[in-house]
């Protein structure tokens, strides 16, 4: 299994681990248990670090490779922690044609992270996606549930600064 470690160390709490153990116990021995347990684990921890995948594999008595395979196959699962502010830049056709690659580059430069990354302080994470569903506002960026449309690279810094001030 490839190394799933990130720059942010695993920070699961005993309470989170106990919640996961209860979920695993409720699904143990059931066919197809991997998917619902992974979904619950993602809700509990916010992502699926290697340590959590090992707990699931051992708890369900299945190979770690199966847990890793499912968690990397489905895009709803993340092996990387997410920031307090999750930035998603749309690279779908409408957004891309209108300059979303330059918007993404501006975010990368401002935060010094690439898509899939998280800032050292854990405040921001960055992802590129294929469509946000706001094509009429292209190019579009979302920060958590806030949508920013008709963006230019010059607007990125001031928008992110608002979130930095919030902390």
Buried (B, 14 or more C-beta within 10 A) or exposed (E): EEEBEBEBEEEBEEEBBEBBEEBBEEBEEEEEBBEEBBBBBBEBBBBBBBBBBBBBBEBBEBEBEBBBEBBBEEEEBBBBBBBBBBBBBBBBEBBBEBBBBBBBBBBBEBBEBEBEBBBEEBBBBBBBBEEBEBBEBBBBBBBEEEBBBEBEBEBBEEBBEEBBEEE
